[in-house]
């Protein structure tokens, strides 16, 4: 349970997670690439080094899980940027993230792959 964080302001658990992510903002026709830091059923935090989307921007998130011989992408996760800071952006989903159950399985696989590199 050490890998799970309970934030005082939230009623749900956030799981730390490292994976590639893309935040596409259609209003400005731009994609932002970064690393997913943590995720819950209602939001995520994505590390983006520079040129982040503005707060209140609607975006479409894609989460990319790279395997040794394949890739799994979860896309069309729609939400809104609710916070932007020097580390990245927080996005609140409009609908509950229905694939959260996969995260612990894929988190372990990603850790093993990162150690191999």
N, CA, C and O of each residue as an XYZ file, in Angstrom:
468
protein
N       0.814     -1.194      0.000
C       0.000      0.000      0.000
C       0.858      1.259      0.000
O       0.317      2.362     -0.083
N       2.170      1.128      0.090
C       3.050      2.287      0.072
C       2.995      3.056     -1.232
O       3.286      4.251     -1.244
N       2.630      2.409     -2.337
C       2.583      3.077     -3.624
C       1.308      3.868     -3.850
O       1.209      4.581     -4.848
N       0.338      3.770     -2.968
C      -0.907      4.498     -3.114
C      -0.888      5.732     -2.226
O      -0.410      5.697     -1.092
N      -1.420      6.822     -2.767
C      -1.435      8.082     -2.027
C      -2.868      8.537     -1.839
O      -3.667      8.505     -2.775
N      -3.185      8.955     -0.644
C      -4.501      9.514     -0.374
C      -4.313     10.994     -0.096
O      -3.668     11.365      0.885
N      -4.857     11.821     -0.930
C      -4.740     13.266     -0.778
C      -5.922     13.740      0.063
O      -7.051     13.288     -0.130
N      -5.657     14.656      0.999
C      -6.697     15.143      1.915
C      -7.916     15.695      1.179
O      -9.042     15.570      1.661
N      -7.697     16.302      0.018
C      -8.783     16.955     -0.708
C      -9.594     15.984     -1.544
O     -10.623     16.365     -2.101
N      -9.163     14.760     -1.642
C      -9.819     13.814     -2.538
C     -10.439     12.662     -1.761
O      -9.974     12.285     -0.685
N     -11.491     12.124     -2.334
C     -12.144     10.970     -1.712
C     -11.714      9.669     -2.374
O     -12.133      8.593     -1.947
N     -10.879      9.752     -3.415
C     -10.437      8.550     -4.120
C      -8.922      8.421     -4.051
O      -8.212      9.399     -3.819
N      -8.447      7.221     -4.251
C      -7.005      6.963     -4.260
C      -6.406      7.337     -5.600
O      -7.033      7.182     -6.648
N      -5.171      7.834     -5.545
C      -4.396      8.067     -6.758
C      -3.282      7.042     -6.770
O      -2.653      6.786     -5.743
N      -3.040      6.456     -7.926
C      -1.959      5.493     -8.047
C      -0.809      6.132     -8.807
O      -1.007      6.711     -9.875
N       0.403      6.026     -8.251
C       1.555      6.524     -9.000
C       1.735      5.646    -10.226
O       1.548      4.430    -10.167
N       2.095      6.263    -11.322
C       2.189      5.498    -12.548
C       3.082      6.240    -13.520
O       3.009      7.464    -13.631
N       3.917      5.507    -14.219
C       4.803      6.111    -15.210
C       4.488      5.499    -16.564
O       4.608      4.289    -16.759
N       4.086      6.346    -17.488
C       3.806      5.909    -18.850
C       3.781      7.141    -19.739
O       3.560      8.253    -19.258
N       4.002      6.951    -21.014
C       3.888      8.070    -21.950
C       2.432      8.490    -22.056
O       1.523      7.665    -21.976
N       2.228      9.795    -22.238
C       0.878     10.315    -22.392
C       0.899     11.484    -23.376
O       1.908     12.171    -23.537
N      -0.232     11.683    -24.020
C      -0.397     12.784    -24.965
C      -1.662     13.526    -24.585
O      -2.704     12.917    -24.344
N      -1.567     14.843    -24.534
C      -2.715     15.706    -24.255
C      -2.965     16.533    -25.512
O      -2.171     17.410    -25.850
N      -4.068     16.252    -26.202
C      -4.385     16.958    -27.446
C      -5.446     18.012    -27.165
O      -6.525     17.698    -26.664
N      -5.131     19.275    -27.494
C      -6.063     20.386    -27.298
C      -6.518     20.847    -28.683
O      -5.768     21.510    -29.400
N      -7.740     20.495    -29.050
C      -8.239     20.792    -30.396
C      -8.396     22.283    -30.656
O      -8.188     22.740    -31.780
N      -8.762     23.052    -29.625
C      -8.985     24.489    -29.816
C      -7.768     25.196    -30.406
O      -7.904     26.140    -31.184
N      -6.585     24.732    -30.030
C      -5.361     25.375    -30.539
C      -4.585     24.444    -31.467
O      -3.455     24.749    -31.849
N      -5.183     23.316    -31.830
C      -4.572     22.342    -32.758
C      -3.152     21.981    -32.334
O      -2.214     22.040    -33.130
N      -3.014     21.606    -31.067
C      -1.685     21.286    -30.556
C      -1.724     20.040    -29.683
O      -2.709     19.777    -28.992
N      -0.623     19.269    -29.725
C      -0.454     18.092    -28.874
C       0.687     18.359    -27.908
O       1.710     18.937    -28.277
N       0.498     17.928    -26.657
C       1.512     18.061    -25.619
C       1.918     16.651    -25.185
O       1.068     15.840    -24.819
N       3.201     16.370    -25.227
C       3.716     15.039    -24.907
C       4.378     15.069    -23.539
O       5.071     16.030    -23.204
N       4.171     14.026    -22.749
C       4.778     13.978    -21.432
C       4.671     12.597    -20.812
O       4.378     11.605    -21.479
N       4.919     12.573    -19.506
C       4.865     11.323    -18.745
C       3.756     11.422    -17.712
O       3.634     12.416    -16.996
N       2.965     10.389    -17.652
C       1.926     10.282    -16.640
C       2.592     10.034    -15.293
O       3.424      9.135    -15.169
N       2.234     10.824    -14.286
C       2.826     10.648    -12.951
C       1.907      9.892    -12.011
O       2.347      9.004    -11.281
N       0.626     10.246    -12.032
C      -0.349      9.493    -11.246
C      -1.723      9.620    -11.878
O      -1.985     10.513    -12.685
N      -2.590      8.696    -11.483
C      -3.913      8.625    -12.098
C      -4.917      8.106    -11.072
O      -4.574      7.312    -10.196
N      -6.159      8.565    -11.194
C      -7.261      8.059    -10.378
C      -8.452      7.846    -11.307
O      -8.322      7.988    -12.523
N      -9.585      7.514    -10.758
C     -10.767      7.312    -11.594
C     -11.301      8.615    -12.181
O     -12.074      8.592    -13.140
N     -10.894      9.753    -11.612
C     -11.453     11.028    -12.061
C     -10.441     12.036    -12.574
O     -10.832     13.087    -13.082
N      -9.125     11.742    -12.452
C      -8.130     12.739    -12.870
C      -6.766     12.089    -13.032
O      -6.546     10.941    -12.646
N      -5.851     12.867    -13.620
C      -4.461     12.438    -13.730
C      -3.554     13.652    -13.620
O      -3.987     14.794    -13.778
N      -2.274     13.376    -13.342
C      -1.259     14.417    -13.429
C      -0.239     13.957    -14.454
O       0.251     12.828    -14.405
N       0.069     14.843    -15.375
C       0.966     14.548    -16.478
C       2.129     15.524    -16.448
O       1.925     16.737    -16.488
N       3.350     15.003    -16.378
C       4.536     15.850    -16.385
C       4.810     16.325    -17.808
O       4.974     15.519    -18.725
N       4.857     17.635    -17.977
C       5.178     18.256    -19.263
C       6.241     19.300    -18.976
O       6.033     20.176    -18.136
N       7.365     19.225    -19.650
C       8.503     20.077    -19.317
C       8.284     21.548    -19.633
O       8.655     22.406    -18.831
N       7.696     21.860    -20.771
C       7.472     23.265    -21.109
C       6.291     23.391    -22.052
O       5.791     22.398    -22.580
N       5.850     24.633    -22.260
C       4.743     24.917    -23.167
C       3.528     24.058    -22.852
O       3.101     23.246    -23.673
N       2.971     24.243    -21.650
C       1.836     23.442    -21.178
C       0.494     24.035    -21.640
O       0.406     25.237    -21.892
N      -0.542     23.204    -21.751
C      -1.864     23.743    -22.081
C      -2.388     24.605    -20.932
O      -2.043     24.394    -19.769
N      -3.213     25.560    -21.277
C      -3.759     26.499    -20.290
C      -4.829     25.844    -19.428
O      -5.515     24.921    -19.866
N      -4.963     26.326    -18.207
C      -6.042     25.892    -17.321
C      -7.369     26.190    -18.023
O      -7.505     27.219    -18.685
N      -8.323     25.314    -17.884
C      -9.661     25.353    -18.493
C      -9.675     24.865    -19.932
O     -10.734     24.854    -20.560
N      -8.519     24.455    -20.480
C      -8.497     23.888    -21.829
C      -9.116     22.503    -21.805
O      -8.792     21.686    -20.943
N     -10.011     22.236    -22.755
C     -10.526     20.873    -22.912
C      -9.489     20.093    -23.700
O      -8.934     20.592    -24.679
N      -9.231     18.869    -23.268
C      -8.225     18.073    -23.968
C      -8.653     16.617    -24.058
O      -9.505     16.138    -23.310
N      -8.028     15.942    -25.001
C      -8.214     14.508    -25.178
C      -6.901     13.839    -24.805
O      -5.858     14.122    -25.395
N      -6.960     12.957    -23.832
C      -5.763     12.276    -23.332
C      -5.634     10.908    -23.997
O      -6.616     10.186    -24.170
N      -4.409     10.575    -24.361
C      -4.054      9.225    -24.796
C      -2.959      8.726    -23.874
O      -1.980      9.431    -23.632
N      -3.115      7.523    -23.361
C      -2.118      6.897    -22.496
C      -1.527      5.734    -23.269
O      -2.250      4.872    -23.769
N      -0.195      5.717    -23.362
C       0.488      4.737    -24.198
C       1.313      3.793    -23.320
O       2.174      4.232    -22.557
N       1.041      2.506    -23.439
C       1.794      1.476    -22.728
C       2.643      0.745    -23.754
O       2.110      0.011    -24.586
N       3.964      0.934    -23.707
C       4.863      0.263    -24.630
C       5.308     -1.060    -24.047
O       5.814     -1.118    -22.926
N       5.116     -2.124    -24.814
C       5.603     -3.445    -24.432
C       6.875     -3.758    -25.195
O       7.374     -2.932    -25.959
N       7.387     -4.940    -24.985
C       8.583     -5.362    -25.715
C       8.281     -5.566    -27.199
O       9.126     -5.287    -28.049
N       7.073     -6.054    -27.513
C       6.755     -6.393    -28.896
C       5.427     -5.813    -29.361
O       4.945     -6.150    -30.443
N       4.838     -4.949    -28.554
C       3.547     -4.372    -28.923
C       3.319     -3.083    -28.137
O       4.119     -2.709    -27.280
N       2.231     -2.429    -28.446
C       1.859     -1.179    -27.769
C       0.353     -1.187    -27.529
O      -0.425     -1.574    -28.401
N      -0.044     -0.752    -26.331
C      -1.453     -0.606    -25.995
C      -1.704      0.881    -25.760
O      -0.998      1.522    -24.981
N      -2.708      1.422    -26.433
C      -3.054      2.831    -26.266
C      -4.490      2.946    -25.798
O      -5.399      2.366    -26.391
N      -4.682      3.695    -24.733
C      -6.027      4.059    -24.283
C      -6.200      5.508    -24.695
O      -5.475      6.384    -24.223
N      -7.161      5.763    -25.577
C      -7.329      7.135    -26.039
C      -8.778      7.581    -25.898
O      -9.650      6.835    -25.454
N      -8.992      8.817    -26.292
C     -10.314      9.447    -26.217
C     -10.794      9.594    -24.772
O     -11.988      9.495    -24.491
N      -9.853      9.831    -23.868
C     -10.197     10.150    -22.484
C     -10.293     11.679    -22.435
O      -9.281     12.378    -22.471
N     -11.511     12.176    -22.355
C     -11.749     13.619    -22.466
C     -11.819     14.246    -21.076
O     -12.411     13.690    -20.151
N     -11.202     15.408    -20.957
C     -11.216     16.113    -19.684
C     -10.842     17.566    -19.842
O     -10.794     18.101    -20.950
N     -10.576     18.197    -18.711
C     -10.254     19.624    -18.677
C      -9.039     19.842    -17.792
O      -8.929     19.255    -16.716
N      -8.132     20.688    -18.251
C      -6.963     21.042    -17.453
C      -7.445     21.879    -16.274
O      -8.037     22.943    -16.456
N      -7.185     21.388    -15.061
C      -7.649     22.102    -13.865
C      -6.497     22.748    -13.096
O      -6.722     23.582    -12.219
N      -5.256     22.358    -13.428
C      -4.095     22.956    -12.765
C      -2.897     22.836    -13.692
O      -2.719     21.834    -14.385
N      -2.084     23.879    -13.688
C      -0.846     23.867    -14.452
C       0.234     24.476    -13.571
O       0.064     25.571    -13.035
N       1.357     23.757    -13.423
C       2.468     24.293    -12.642
C       3.780     23.951    -13.335
O       3.774     23.444    -14.457
N       4.887     24.218    -12.690
C       6.200     24.026    -13.316
C       6.480     22.560    -13.676
O       7.333     22.283    -14.518
N       5.766     21.628    -13.043
C       5.991     20.204    -13.294
C       5.087     19.622    -14.378
O       5.442     18.622    -15.002
N       3.931     20.231    -14.610
C       3.011     19.686    -15.599
C       1.590     20.153    -15.387
O       1.345     21.257    -14.900
N       0.644     19.283    -15.765
C      -0.770     19.655    -15.684
C      -1.594     18.548    -15.028
O      -1.285     17.362    -15.142
N      -2.646     18.971    -14.342
C      -3.648     18.052    -13.806
C      -4.879     18.161    -14.702
O      -5.325     19.258    -15.040
N      -5.413     17.011    -15.077
C      -6.587     16.963    -15.941
C      -7.684     16.194    -15.216
O      -7.473     15.070    -14.759
N      -8.855     16.811    -15.118
C     -10.030     16.139    -14.547
C     -10.852     15.566    -15.695
O     -11.181     16.271    -16.649
N     -11.178     14.282    -15.593
C     -11.945     13.618    -16.640
C     -13.410     14.022    -16.558
O     -13.932     14.262    -15.470
N     -14.067     14.097    -17.701
C     -15.503     14.365    -17.732
C     -16.304     13.128    -17.324
O     -17.394     13.241    -16.763
N     -15.761     11.966    -17.606
C     -16.406     10.703    -17.239
C     -15.410      9.868    -16.437
O     -14.199     10.066    -16.537
N     -15.920      8.953    -15.657
C     -15.079      8.066    -14.854
C     -14.134      7.274    -15.771
O     -14.554      6.755    -16.805
N     -12.859      7.187    -15.382
C     -11.859      6.440    -16.154
C     -12.096      4.954    -15.936
O     -11.805      4.422    -14.864
N     -12.624      4.290    -16.953
C     -13.079      2.913    -16.799
C     -11.981      1.870    -16.908
O     -12.242      0.691    -16.666
N     -10.763      2.258    -17.264
C      -9.670      1.304    -17.452
C      -8.701      1.300    -16.278
O      -7.621      0.718    -16.380
N      -9.056      1.928    -15.179
C      -8.139      2.039    -14.035
C      -7.686      0.678    -13.522
O      -6.568      0.548    -13.024
N      -8.514     -0.309    -13.634
C      -8.152     -1.647    -13.140
C      -6.903     -2.196    -13.832
O      -6.205     -3.031    -13.258
N      -6.610     -1.744    -15.050
C      -5.414     -2.200    -15.772
C      -4.127     -1.572    -15.244
O      -3.047     -2.133    -15.427
N      -4.229     -0.431    -14.603
C      -3.040      0.334    -14.219
C      -2.076     -0.464    -13.339
O      -0.883     -0.465    -13.642
N      -2.509     -1.144    -12.269
C      -1.529     -1.897    -11.467
C      -0.803     -2.980    -12.262
O       0.389     -3.204    -12.051
N      -1.492     -3.642    -13.157
C      -0.856     -4.676    -13.984
C       0.186     -4.066    -14.918
O       1.296     -4.584    -15.043
N      -0.174     -2.975    -15.566
C       0.723     -2.346    -16.529
C       1.842     -1.578    -15.838
O       2.932     -1.440    -16.392
N       1.583     -1.078    -14.632
C       2.615     -0.366    -13.867
C       3.792     -1.296    -13.587
O       4.949     -0.916    -13.767
N       3.496     -2.493    -13.154
C       4.552     -3.473    -12.865
C       5.331     -3.817    -14.132
O       6.558     -3.918    -14.094
N       4.637     -3.997    -15.245
C       5.288     -4.316    -16.517
C       6.191     -3.161    -16.953
O       7.313     -3.396    -17.402
N       5.721     -1.925    -16.828
C       6.529     -0.762    -17.212
C       7.779     -0.646    -16.355
O       8.841     -0.300    -16.873
N       7.686     -0.927    -15.056
C       8.858     -0.871    -14.180
C       9.915     -1.869    -14.617
O      11.102     -1.545    -14.660
N       9.486     -3.081    -14.941
C      10.419     -4.120    -15.393
C      11.108     -3.687    -16.684
O      12.320     -3.850    -16.831
N      10.341     -3.140    -17.610
C      10.902     -2.694    -18.891
C      11.885     -1.543    -18.702
O      12.927     -1.514    -19.357
N      11.573     -0.593    -17.819
C      12.467      0.541    -17.593
C      13.784      0.078    -16.984
O      14.836      0.637    -17.294
N      13.744     -0.915    -16.139
C      14.971     -1.423    -15.527
C      15.854     -2.118    -16.556
O      17.078     -2.126    -16.419
N      15.239     -2.703    -17.590
C      16.006     -3.377    -18.642
C      16.775     -2.385    -19.507
O      17.830     -2.720    -20.046
N      16.258     -1.169    -19.642
C      16.848     -0.169    -20.539
C      18.037      0.508    -19.942
O      18.639      1.373    -20.578
